[in-house]
Amino acid sequence: MSEPTGAARRRGPFEVGDQVQLTDPKGRHHTFTLEAGKNFHTHKGSFPHDELIGAPEGTVVRTTGNTAYLALRPLLPDYVLSMPRGAAVVYPKDAGQILSMADIFPGARVVEAGVGSGALSCYLLRAVGDEGMVHSYERRADFADIATKNVRRYFGGDHPAWQLTVGDLQDNLSDTEVDRVILDMLAPWECLEAVSKALVPGGMVCAYVATTTQMARTVEALREHGTFNEPTAWETMVRTWHVEGLAVRPDHRMIGHTGFLLTARRLADGVEPPLRRRRPSKGAYGEDYSGPGATAVPGNGAV
């Protein structure tokens, strides 16, 4: 049985064309592509690429300045943070949440909008495998070109499960029987009608938004649409720790807010979502509220 796309590039000795991540004594990373006959240069000296070609991962090389570097293949989180960007990438902490909380499974049929620089596309393609489908939509052709190069570079060529369309999702979405839809865009609420038609009953929509106003409007739009269950919204933050003997403390820097995630499940056709039993807090919908469902809010002209 043949290996999944890209798997052969993740193990074995270093080969020409492999990505290598060097770590210096201070923990700083340098990533480059192995080429026969080339040299790697830093302000700490240089060494020939040929010294790594054929060597196992975990090899330590020394520059002409006698500085030691640990050589490993970059992990996917390392790759997406160092790859060329057209748009901001989905951070690894959020990509991991999307894969887990949106339940991206092998063989899943996934629609993604927009593709940005291709970071999330790489995560989705690894999760669905060669037998799944990831159809990415990106309205900007220049971002699509960058994403295509990044995905090909990571997998070593075209991935059989990936399709990329340049254009707006709501105008071009033709996929049916979709299991998951991931919306990384400015106004995900504009796509809900198209998304609802594409999703199978029980399928999931997951939106990644940057601001509280986007989050609130998306949640209210999901509630108002009537074909989704009660949405869930959250964010994650990552804090590393310094561990050195008895000096055990949180690091001074952390990865805080990057974005909000929202998920909701597609109901069966003709089914109305159950009424929410939780009452909104007093003042949650003020007199000046004009968002989704405003006319149904007591005090805003409701009958």
N, C-alpha and C positions, 0 to 999 in steps of 0.2 A: 504494500500500500504506500502510495506516495506521501511525502510529508506535506503538511499544510504550507501555504504560501508564506515565505519569509522565515520558516522555522530553521532551515539549514544555515541561515545567516546568524543565528543566535547561539551556536555552539561550535565546538571544534577549534583547531588552531586558526590564528589570524590568516586571512587571505587578502590578496590584492583586491581593492574595492571595498573592503570592510571599513566601517566607522570605528575609530579608536578613541577612547576617552582616557586622557592622562590625568592623574591626580598628583599634584606636587606636595612637598612636605607640609605646606600650610593648608592643604585641603582644596586648593583652587583647581578648577578643571580646564583642560584644553582638549577640544575635539577636532579631529581631522580624518581624512580618508587616506588609506594606505595606497601608495603608488610605488612601484618598483623603481629604484634608482633615485628617489627623492630623499630630501633631508627635512627633518622637523627642527625648526629654529625657535628659540626663546632667548630672553635676555640672560638666561642661565646656561647658554650653550646650545648645542645641537646634537642630533644623532641620526643615523640613516634609517629610513623606513624598513630597509631590508633586514634590520636587526629584529624587527617584530614579525615579519612575514614568515609563517610557518611555526611561530612560537605560540604556546598556549596562553589563554587568558590568565590574568593574574601575574604576568611577567613583570619584573622590575627592570627598567632600563636606566642607564646613566648618560647624561649629556657630557659634552667635552668639558663643561665646567664642574663635573662630578656631582651634579644634582640628580637625585634618584626620583623617578616617576613610576607610579604604578599604572600599568596598562590593562584596561578592561574594555569590553564593548559597552557603549552607553545603553542604559535601560531606556524604555520608552519614555518615562518621565523626564530623563535627562535629554533625550532627543528632542522632544517637543519644546523644551525651554531654550534650546540652543539653535533650533532650525531657523532658516530665513522666514521672515514674517511679512505678510501683507496687512493682516489685521491681528489684533490681540488674540492670543491663544487661550483655549480653555485650560485652566490650571489643572495639574494632575489630581489635586484633591477633589476638584469638582467633576473631573472625568471619571474618577473612581466611584463617586456618589451616583453619577448618571448610570454607569454600568450596573451598579448594585441595585439602586432604588428603582430604576426603570426596568430592571430584570431583563437585561440584554442577554439572550441565550444563543447557543450554537444553532445555526440554521434560521435565525429570526430574520424577518423582512422589516428593515428599518428605513425610514425616511429622515433625512437630516437637512435642516435649513437654518442659517447659511453655513457654508463650509469654512469661511475665514481662511486660515493658513493651513488647514488640514489636520490639526492636532487631534480633535475629537474623532475625525474620520479614521485615523490610525487605530485608536482605541476600539471603535465600533467594529472595524474590519477584523481585528484580532478576536473579538468576542463572538461575532457571528460565524466566522470561519469561511472556508471556500464554498460551502453549500448554502450559506445565507445570502442576504442582499442588503447592501447599503446604497440607497439612491440619495445623493447629496445635491442640493439646489443652492446656487450662489448667484446673486443678482449682478455681481461685478466680475467681469471677465478677467481683470488683472489679478484679483484674489484667487479665482479659479485656476489660473495658470500656476501661481505659486503653490497652491494646495496640491495640484497634480504632481508637481516636481517633488514636493516633500513626501507625499505618499509613495511615489515610485522609488524615491531614494531609500525610504525606510524598508520597504518590502523587497527591494531589489528588482523591481519591474512592476508591470500592471497587476493589480489584484483582481482575480476573476469575479469577486462579489461586488465590485465597486462600479457605480455609474454616476457620472457628474453632469448635471444640466445647468447651463447658464441662463438664469431668468428667475422671476419671482415665483415662489411656491404656489401662491393662490391662483396664479394664471397658468401654471404649467403642470401642476400635480395631476398625473394620470394613473398613478399606481393604485391598485385595489388590494384588498385582503392584506393590509399592512398590520404588522404586530405592534410596532412602536414608532412614534414620531417625536423627534428631538428638534425643538425650536430654539435656536440661538440667534435671535434677531431683535430689531428695535421694537416692533409692534406685533408680538405673537397673536394678540387678540384678533387681528385682521385675517388670520388664516384658519380660524376655528371651524368655519363651515366646510372648507376643503378638507381639513384634517379629519373631521367627523365622518365625512363620506368615505375616506380612504381606510379608516381603522376598522378592524374586525371587532365584534362585541367582546369586551374584556381587554381590548388593546389599550395601550397607554400613550398619553401625550406627556412630554416632559419639556418644560420651558426653562431656559436659562436667561435671566435678565439681570441688569446691573443696579437698578434703582428701586426704591420702595414704591414710587409712583407706578412704575411698570409692573411691579409685582401685584399691587392692589388692583390695577385695571385688568390684568390678566385673570386674576382669581375671580373678580366680579363677572367678567365676560364668560368664563367657564361655567359659573353658576347660572347665568342668564341663558346660556345656549340651550340647556335642557337635555343634552345627550351625554353628559358626563356626571360622574359621582362627585361628591364634595372634594375639592382640590386640597392638597397638602402643600405647604410652603415652608422652606427652611434654608439655612445657610450653614456652612462648616468653616471652622478655623483650625489651623494647625500650629502647634507650638512645640518646637524641639527643645531638648534638655541638654545641659552641660553636665557631663559625668566625668569627674577626675578625682579619684580617691574619695576623700570626704567632702569634696566640693561638688555637691549635687543640687542643681538649681535650674529653673527654666532659663532658656536663652533670652537675651534682651530683645531680640527681634523675632517676629512670628509672621506667618502668612495669615493675615486677617481677612477682611472682607474682599472678595473677588466677584461674587455674584450671588443671586438668589436662585434656588431651584424650586420648581413647582411641578407636581404630578397629579394626574387625574385619569380615571379609567373610563373607557367608552361603554355606555349602557347598551343593552339590546334595543333594536328598533322598536319604537312604539311604547317604550317604558319611560315613565316619568321618574325623575330622581326623588328619593324619599325626602320628605320635608325635614329641614334641619331642626333639631330640638333645642339647640342653643340660641338664646336670644342675643342680638347685638348689644354691646354695652351702650349705656346712655350717652348720646352725643356721637356715636360712631358714624351716623349718617346725619350730618348737620343740614341746616336749611339751604346752604349753598352747594350741597353735594349735587353733582350733575353727571356722575358716572353711570355705568351699566345698571339698569333697574331703578333709576332714580325716581320714576313716577310711581313705583310700587313701594317706596319707602314712606312710612307714616311721617307726616309733616312736610313732605315734598309733593303735595298734590295728590296723594293716594286717596282712593275712594274707599 
